[in-house]
Amino acid sequence: MIEKIKFESDLIKFTDSLKKYVSTDDGQWTIKGFIDVFKNIYTISSDTKIISKILEIHLFPKILKFAEDNGYKLVLADHQNYYPDISFVKSADESVKFAVDLKTTYRKPVTCPDFNGIQ
């Protein structure tokens, strides 16, 4: 149980730190599009499948470093759409495992009068 609490706490701190990696201070994505071998540039659409895959690719080195820094190995899903996306397996005790599934969604900021304009 202690390992679970520690992993959850470390993961929350880690995910909070990712915002600066994937977006600018004014909320823009750090990745703006794709480039092909002919140097054509394609902007990213708002399709969540595209966004989630870009985020997975962009964040993978950070996720790998988090695992290594905290004594875990990563195990990736064998197939697309298999659960979980990533398993963290404790290097020192392989019976300790945590499943992490990456999800994306749309966010529509709404001002709530009960929170004095906080979004």
SENUGU-84887 format. One line per 2 residues: number of its first residue (from 1); for each residue y negated, x, z negated of N, C-alpha, C, O, CB. Coordinates in pm, 1 decimal, m for minus. Glycine has a CB too. Layout:
N
NUM) Y X Z Y X Z Y X Z Y X Z Y X Z; ...
***
This chain:
119
1) 119.0 82.4 0.0 0.0 0.0 0.0 m126.1 87.3 0.0 m224.4 53.8 66.1 0.6 m94.0 m121.1; m123.7 197.0 m72.5 m238.4 287.8 m76.4 m265.5 344.3 62.8 m380.8 356.6 104.3 m214.0 402.5 m177.2
3) m158.3 378.5 134.7 m171.7 432.7 269.8 m237.7 329.9 361.9 m320.6 364.8 446.0 m33.7 474.2 325.7; m200.1 202.8 345.0 m257.5 95.2 426.9 m407.4 80.7 400.2 m486.6 68.9 493.7 m185.3 m38.6 398.9
5) m445.5 81.5 273.5 m587.0 66.8 237.0 m667.8 185.2 290.7 m777.1 167.4 344.5 m603.0 55.9 82.6; m613.4 305.3 275.7 m682.7 424.9 324.3 m697.0 420.7 476.2 m804.5 449.1 529.0 m607.4 552.3 281.4
7) m588.8 385.2 547.2 m594.2 378.6 693.2 m697.9 275.7 737.3 m777.8 302.6 827.0 m455.5 343.6 751.6; m697.1 158.9 675.3 m792.8 54.2 712.1 m936.3 100.8 688.8 m1022.9 79.8 773.7 m765.3 m74.4 632.1
9) m961.3 162.6 576.4 m1095.4 213.0 544.9 m1139.3 319.5 645.9 m1251.4 315.8 696.5 m1098.7 270.9 402.0; m1050.0 414.1 674.5 m1080.7 519.8 771.7 m1103.3 462.2 910.8 m1192.4 507.2 982.9 m967.7 623.1 775.9
11) m1023.5 363.1 949.0 m1036.0 301.7 1081.4 m1168.1 225.7 1094.4 m1232.1 229.6 1199.5 m917.7 206.9 1107.8; m1208.4 157.3 988.6 m1336.1 84.6 991.6 m1452.3 181.9 1007.1 m1542.3 158.9 1087.9 m1354.0 0.2 863.2
13) m1450.9 290.1 930.5 m1556.2 391.9 943.9 m1557.3 449.4 1085.2 m1663.1 468.7 1145.0 m1536.1 505.3 840.4; m1438.8 476.0 1137.0 m1426.1 531.6 1272.2 m1481.9 435.5 1376.6 m1559.8 476.7 1462.6 m1279.2 563.4 1303.5
15) m1443.6 308.6 1370.5 m1490.2 212.9 1471.4 m1640.9 192.4 1462.7 m1706.9 171.7 1564.6 m1418.3 78.7 1454.9; m1695.4 198.0 1341.6 m1840.9 187.8 1327.8 m1911.5 302.7 1399.6 m2020.5 284.7 1453.9 m1880.4 186.5 1179.5
17) m1849.5 420.3 1399.9 m1910.9 536.8 1463.4 m1905.7 530.5 1616.3 m1978.8 603.4 1683.3 m1842.6 663.0 1415.6; m1821.1 445.3 1671.3 m1803.4 439.5 1816.7 m1920.1 373.5 1889.0 m1940.6 397.5 2008.0 m1676.8 365.6 1849.4
19) m1995.8 291.5 1819.3 m2107.2 221.2 1883.6 m2202.6 320.3 1950.1 m2249.1 297.0 2061.6 m2183.3 135.3 1780.8; m2231.6 431.4 1880.8 m2322.6 532.0 1936.2 m2261.2 603.2 2056.4 m2333.4 656.6 2140.6 m2360.1 634.2 1828.9
21) m2130.4 604.1 2064.4 m2061.4 670.9 2174.4 m2058.8 585.7 2301.1 m2067.8 638.8 2411.8 m1919.6 705.7 2133.0; m2046.7 454.3 2285.4 m2032.4 366.2 2401.5 m2161.2 296.6 2442.5 m2169.5 239.1 2551.1 m1928.6 263.2 2373.4
23) m2263.0 301.7 2354.5 m2389.1 235.2 2390.9 m2508.2 314.7 2340.0 m2498.6 392.4 2245.0 m2393.5 91.7 2334.4; m2620.6 292.5 2406.8 m2744.9 358.5 2369.6 m2808.4 284.5 2252.3 m2760.5 178.4 2212.3 m2842.4 364.9 2489.9
25) m2915.1 339.8 2197.8 m2983.5 276.4 2084.7 m3035.1 136.5 2117.7 m3045.7 50.9 2029.7 m3098.9 363.1 2039.3; m3067.3 113.9 2245.7 m3116.3 m19.3 2284.2 m3004.6 m110.4 2336.2 m3032.5 m214.2 2396.3 m3224.3 m5.8 2390.7
27) m2877.4 m72.0 2313.2 m2764.6 m159.5 2343.8 m2708.3 m151.0 2484.0 m2622.9 m232.3 2519.2 m2803.9 m296.0 2319.6; m2751.9 m56.9 2565.5 m2697.6 m43.0 2700.5 m2567.7 38.5 2696.4 m2550.9 126.4 2612.0 m2801.4 24.2 2794.6
29) m2476.4 7.5 2789.2 m2353.0 84.9 2800.3 m2383.8 228.3 2842.3 m2474.0 251.1 2922.9 m2256.6 19.1 2900.8; m2310.2 324.4 2788.7 m2327.3 463.4 2830.5 m2260.9 487.9 2965.6 m2302.1 577.3 3039.5 m2269.4 558.7 2725.0
31) m2159.6 409.9 2998.1 m2097.6 417.8 3130.6 m2155.8 304.4 3213.4 m2156.1 188.8 3171.1 m1939.4 408.8 3122.9; m2205.0 338.8 3331.4 m2273.7 240.4 3414.7 m2192.6 193.2 3533.3 m2224.0 89.5 3591.7 m2401.7 296.8 3463.3
33) m2087.8 267.4 3570.9 m2010.8 225.9 3686.7 m1902.7 324.2 3723.8 m1866.1 412.2 3645.8 m2100.8 205.4 3802.8; m1852.1 307.4 3845.0 m1747.2 391.5 3900.8 m1804.2 468.0 4019.5 m1899.6 424.4 4083.8 m1623.4 306.9 3943.1
35) m1744.7 580.7 4046.2 m1780.1 654.7 4167.6 m1650.0 687.5 4240.8 m1551.9 728.4 4178.7 m1862.3 786.1 4134.2; m1649.8 669.6 4371.6 m1529.3 701.2 4448.2 m1542.5 838.8 4514.0 m1645.1 905.4 4499.6 m1502.9 592.6 4555.2
37) m1439.5 880.3 4585.4 m1439.4 1014.1 4647.1 m1545.9 1028.4 4755.3 m1582.2 1139.9 4792.6 m1302.6 1044.1 4706.7; m1595.9 915.5 4805.6 m1701.4 919.2 4907.2 m1840.3 914.4 4844.3 m1941.0 904.0 4914.4 m1684.7 803.1 5004.9
39) m1844.7 922.0 4712.2 m1967.8 919.7 4633.2 m2039.4 784.5 4636.9 m2160.5 776.6 4615.9 m2061.4 1027.1 4682.2; m1962.6 677.9 4664.2 m2015.9 542.7 4650.6 m2011.5 506.6 4502.4 m1914.4 537.0 4433.2 m1934.7 439.0 4737.7
41) m2116.3 442.2 4454.9 m2124.3 403.8 4314.3 m2111.3 252.5 4305.3 m2176.6 178.0 4378.4 m2257.8 452.6 4249.3; m2025.0 209.0 4213.4 m1999.8 67.1 4191.5 m2035.3 34.5 4046.5 m1982.1 96.2 3954.1 m1850.6 29.9 4223.5
43) m2124.2 m61.6 4026.5 m2160.7 m99.2 3890.0 m2047.3 m176.9 3825.6 m1963.6 m236.7 3893.2 m2290.5 m182.6 3888.8; m2046.9 m174.3 3695.6 m1944.1 m244.8 3618.8 m1978.6 m393.5 3615.5 m2093.0 m431.2 3590.1 m1932.3 m187.0 3473.6
45) m1879.3 m476.5 3641.3 m1901.3 m621.6 3631.5 m1882.3 m663.5 3486.0 m1848.3 m581.1 3401.2 m1803.6 m701.2 3726.1; m1903.7 m788.9 3458.1 m1886.4 m839.6 3322.1 m1743.9 m888.5 3296.2 m1717.8 m951.3 3193.6 m1984.8 m952.4 3295.9
47) m1652.4 m860.5 3387.5 m1512.6 m899.7 3372.1 m1452.9 m825.5 3252.0 m1453.8 m702.4 3248.1 m1431.4 m869.7 3502.4; m1401.4 m900.3 3154.4 m1350.4 m837.0 3032.1 m1230.7 m745.9 3058.1 m1208.6 m651.1 2982.8 m1311.7 m943.2 2931.4
49) m1153.3 m772.5 3162.9 m1040.7 m683.6 3193.9 m1091.5 m545.9 3236.4 m1036.2 m443.4 3196.6 m952.3 m744.6 3305.3; m1196.2 m544.7 3316.5 m1254.7 m417.1 3360.5 m1319.6 m346.8 3241.7 m1298.5 m227.4 3220.6 m1359.3 m439.8 3473.9
51) m1397.7 m420.4 3165.0 m1465.9 m361.1 3050.3 m1365.1 m305.0 2950.6 m1383.2 m194.2 2900.1 m1556.1 m464.7 2981.9; m1259.1 m380.3 2921.7 m1162.3 m332.2 2822.6 m1091.2 m206.8 2871.1 m1065.5 m116.4 2791.5 m1059.8 m441.1 2790.9
53) m1059.1 m199.1 2998.8 m991.7 m79.4 3050.8 m1085.5 40.6 3047.4 m1043.7 150.7 3011.6 m941.5 m103.5 3194.7; m1211.1 20.6 3084.0 m1308.7 130.1 3077.8 m1323.2 178.5 2933.9 m1324.5 298.8 2908.2 m1446.5 84.9 3133.8
55) m1334.0 85.0 2840.6 m1345.9 123.0 2700.6 m1222.5 200.5 2653.4 m1235.0 300.6 2582.9 m1366.6 m1.1 2613.9; m1103.9 154.2 2692.1 m981.7 225.2 2653.8 m983.6 369.3 2705.2 m953.7 462.6 2630.6 m857.7 151.4 2707.8
57) m1018.3 386.7 2830.8 m1021.2 520.8 2890.8 m1130.4 605.4 2824.9 m1107.5 721.3 2790.1 m1044.9 511.8 3044.4; m1246.7 547.9 2808.4 m1361.3 619.0 2752.1 m1337.1 657.5 2605.3 m1376.4 765.7 2561.6 m1487.7 532.6 2763.7
59) m1273.0 568.9 2531.0 m1254.0 591.5 2388.0 m1126.7 668.2 2354.0 m1111.8 715.6 2241.4 m1252.6 460.6 2316.9; m1035.8 681.2 2448.7 m907.1 743.1 2417.0 m920.2 881.7 2353.2 m851.9 907.8 2254.1 m824.4 753.6 2542.1
61) m1004.5 971.8 2404.9 m1016.8 1103.0 2338.2 m1064.9 1090.5 2193.3 m1021.8 1167.4 2107.3 m1113.5 1192.5 2416.3; m1152.6 995.7 2165.7 m1200.5 973.5 2028.9 m1088.4 918.9 1940.5 m1073.6 960.1 1825.4 m1320.5 876.4 2028.7
63) m1010.1 826.6 1994.6 m897.9 769.4 1920.1 m794.3 877.1 1890.0 m740.9 883.7 1779.3 m833.3 653.3 1999.1; m766.4 960.9 1988.7 m671.7 1070.6 1969.7 m720.9 1165.6 1860.5 m642.5 1208.8 1776.0 m650.6 1147.3 2101.9
65) m848.5 1197.9 1861.9 m905.3 1287.0 1759.2 m897.5 1222.0 1621.7 m864.8 1288.7 1523.5 m1052.1 1322.7 1792.6; m927.1 1092.9 1613.6 m914.5 1020.8 1486.0 m771.7 1031.3 1433.4 m750.4 1058.2 1315.2 m954.6 872.0 1502.6
67) m674.9 1010.4 1520.7 m533.6 1018.7 1479.1 m501.2 1158.4 1427.3 m443.4 1172.8 1319.6 m439.4 982.7 1597.2; m537.6 1260.0 1502.4 m509.3 1397.9 1462.9 m579.2 1433.7 1331.9 m519.0 1495.4 1244.1 m552.6 1494.5 1573.4
69) m705.6 1395.1 1318.7 m782.3 1425.9 1197.7 m724.7 1359.6 1072.9 m744.0 1408.3 961.5 m926.1 1382.9 1215.8; m654.6 1249.2 1092.1 m600.3 1173.8 978.5 m448.9 1186.1 963.6 m387.5 1114.0 885.0 m636.6 1028.7 992.4
71) m388.6 1279.0 1040.5 m246.0 1305.9 1024.6 m153.0 1205.5 1089.5 m44.2 1178.7 1038.5 m214.5 1312.8 882.5; m195.8 1149.8 1202.6 m114.0 1052.5 1274.6 m85.8 1100.0 1417.1 m161.3 1178.3 1474.7 m183.6 915.4 1277.1
73) 23.4 1051.0 1471.1 53.8 1066.2 1613.6 28.9 930.0 1677.0 41.8 826.6 1611.4 203.2 1116.7 1638.4; m6.6 930.9 1804.3 m25.5 805.5 1877.5 98.4 773.5 1959.0 159.7 861.4 2019.6 m149.1 813.5 1969.1
75) 134.0 646.1 1959.1 239.2 596.3 2047.1 176.5 482.3 2126.3 130.2 383.6 2069.2 368.5 548.9 1966.2; 175.8 497.3 2258.3 114.8 395.5 2344.7 218.7 292.7 2386.8 338.3 321.6 2389.4 50.9 460.5 2469.2
77) 172.4 172.6 2419.7 261.6 66.9 2467.3 332.1 112.5 2593.9 273.2 180.7 2677.7 183.4 m64.0 2493.0; 458.3 74.6 2607.2 537.4 113.3 2723.4 490.8 48.0 2852.9 503.6 106.1 2960.7 680.9 79.5 2699.7
79) 436.9 m72.6 2841.9 394.7 m148.3 2959.4 260.0 m214.3 2932.1 222.2 m237.8 2817.3 500.9 m254.6 2997.9; 188.7 m243.5 3041.0 63.4 m317.0 3028.9 92.0 m452.6 2967.0 195.0 m513.2 2996.6 m6.2 m332.6 3166.6
81) 3.8 m501.0 2882.6 13.9 m630.1 2815.1 125.8 m636.8 2711.2 163.7 m746.1 2669.0 34.7 m737.6 2916.6; 178.9 m522.4 2669.5 273.3 m518.5 2558.3 196.6 m493.0 2430.8 98.2 m419.1 2430.1 381.9 m410.3 2579.8
83) 241.7 m554.0 2322.8 179.8 m534.7 2192.4 256.1 m428.5 2117.0 378.6 m423.2 2128.3 175.5 m666.5 2112.2; 190.5 m344.3 2041.3 46.6 m322.1 2035.2 3.3 m222.5 2141.2 86.5 m154.5 2201.4 5.7 m272.9 1896.6
85) m126.8 m214.0 2164.0 m178.6 m114.6 2258.1 m148.3 25.7 2208.4 m106.3 112.3 2285.2 m330.1 m132.5 2278.6; m170.1 47.3 2078.9 m152.4 179.9 2019.1 m84.7 164.6 1883.6 m119.0 75.7 1805.6 m288.9 253.9 2004.6
87) 11.3 251.9 1856.3 67.8 261.7 1722.1 30.2 397.1 1665.5 42.9 499.5 1732.7 223.0 242.1 1723.2; m15.8 397.0 1542.6 m44.4 520.2 1470.3 75.9 545.9 1380.5 109.2 463.6 1295.3 m179.4 510.6 1387.1
89) 140.9 660.5 1399.8 259.1 695.9 1322.5 225.8 820.2 1240.3 185.8 922.9 1295.2 383.1 720.5 1415.5; 242.7 810.4 1107.9 209.7 921.5 1018.1 298.9 1041.1 1051.7 421.4 1029.8 1053.9 227.2 879.7 868.3
91) 236.7 1154.1 1077.6 311.4 1274.9 1114.3 404.0 1320.4 1002.3 515.8 1364.6 1028.8 215.3 1387.4 1150.4; 359.3 1310.3 877.9 437.1 1357.4 763.7 545.1 1258.9 719.0 637.1 1296.9 646.5 345.1 1385.9 648.8
93) 535.0 1133.3 761.2 631.2 1030.1 721.1 633.1 922.7 829.1 552.1 830.0 826.0 594.9 968.6 580.8; 724.5 934.7 924.0 726.1 844.7 1040.3 760.8 699.5 1006.3 759.6 613.5 1094.4 824.5 895.9 1141.7
95) 791.4 672.0 880.4 813.2 532.1 841.4 679.3 460.1 820.2 675.5 337.4 810.3 898.9 524.7 712.4; 570.0 536.6 813.2 436.1 478.7 798.2 377.4 459.9 937.3 349.8 556.4 1008.5 343.2 569.6 709.2
97) 358.9 332.9 974.5 311.7 299.5 1109.6 207.8 188.4 1101.3 217.7 97.2 1019.2 430.1 256.4 1201.1; 108.0 198.7 1188.4 6.0 95.4 1198.0 m13.2 58.8 1344.9 m27.8 146.4 1430.2 m127.9 142.8 1134.3
99) m13.1 m70.6 1373.4 m32.2 m120.1 1509.1 m179.3 m156.2 1527.7 m239.2 m222.5 1443.0 59.8 m242.9 1537.7; m236.7 m111.9 1639.5 m375.3 m144.4 1672.9 m377.2 m199.6 1814.2 m325.8 m137.7 1907.4 m469.1 m19.2 1659.6
101) m436.4 m315.7 1828.5 m449.4 m377.8 1959.0 m597.3 m386.5 1992.1 m675.5 m437.9 1912.1 m382.1 m518.4 1962.4; m636.5 m337.8 2107.3 m777.0 m335.4 2147.3 m811.6 m466.0 2217.5 m740.5 m509.8 2307.9 m806.8 m214.1 2239.4
103) m920.8 m527.2 2175.3 m965.0 m653.8 2233.5 m1112.2 m646.0 2270.4 m1191.1 m579.1 2203.7 m940.5 m770.3 2135.9; m1147.5 m714.6 2376.6 m1287.6 m728.4 2413.6 m1318.5 m876.6 2425.1 m1230.2 m958.8 2449.6 m1319.5 m653.4 2546.8
105) m1443.9 m908.3 2407.3 m1487.4 m1046.0 2420.9 m1635.7 m1045.3 2456.4 m1702.2 m942.0 2448.0 m1460.5 m1127.4 2290.3; m1684.9 m1158.2 2494.9 m1828.3 m1171.5 2517.9 m1896.1 m1194.6 2385.0 m1839.1 m1256.3 2294.9 m1859.7 m1286.7 2617.0
107) m2017.1 m1145.5 2372.9 m2095.3 m1168.7 2252.2 m2227.2 m1230.0 2293.6 m2302.6 m1173.3 2372.8 m2117.1 m1037.2 2171.3; m2252.8 m1345.0 2239.1 m2378.0 m1413.4 2268.4 m2459.6 m1416.3 2139.8 m2430.9 m1494.5 2049.1 m2353.3 m1558.5 2324.2
109) m2562.3 m1330.0 2132.2 m2642.7 m1329.2 2009.2 m2712.8 m1462.8 1989.4 m2773.7 m1517.0 2081.7 m2746.3 m1215.5 2012.9; m2703.3 m1514.0 1869.7 m2765.0 m1640.7 1835.0 m2841.8 m1620.1 1704.5 m2789.2 m1564.1 1608.3 m2658.1 m1755.3 1821.7
111) m2964.5 m1665.4 1702.8 m3042.6 m1658.2 1580.6 m3008.6 m1778.6 1494.4 m3015.7 m1893.3 1538.6 m3194.8 m1652.3 1611.1; m2971.9 m1750.0 1372.1 m2934.6 m1856.9 1279.3 m3046.3 m1874.5 1177.3 m3081.1 m1778.2 1108.9 m2799.1 m1825.5 1208.4
113) m3103.3 m1993.2 1164.6 m3215.1 m2013.8 1071.7 m3177.9 m1982.5 926.9 m3264.5 m1945.0 847.8 m3264.3 m2156.8 1081.3; m3051.0 m1997.5 891.4 m3008.9 m1968.8 753.8 m3014.6 m1820.7 720.0 m3007.8 m1784.3 602.6 m2868.7 m2019.7 731.3
115) m3026.7 m1735.5 819.3 m3025.5 m1591.3 795.2 m3159.3 m1528.6 832.2 m3164.9 m1409.8 863.9 m2912.6 m1524.7 874.5; m3264.9 m1605.0 828.6 m3401.1 m1553.1 849.3 m3415.9 m1471.3 978.6 m3480.3 m1366.4 978.4 m3441.1 m1466.9 730.9
117) m3357.6 m1518.5 1086.8 m3374.8 m1451.4 1214.5 m3277.8 m1338.1 1240.7 m3285.1 m1275.6 1346.5 m3510.9 m1399.8 1223.6; m3187.1 m1308.9 1148.4 m3088.8 m1203.4 1172.0 m2987.8 m1251.6 1274.2 m2939.0 m1364.3 1266.7 m3018.2 m1162.0 1040.5
119) m2957.1 m1165.6 1369.4 m2860.1 m1203.0 1472.5 m2723.3 m1151.8 1437.2 m2628.1 m1173.4 1512.1 m2901.9 m1149.8 1609.0
***
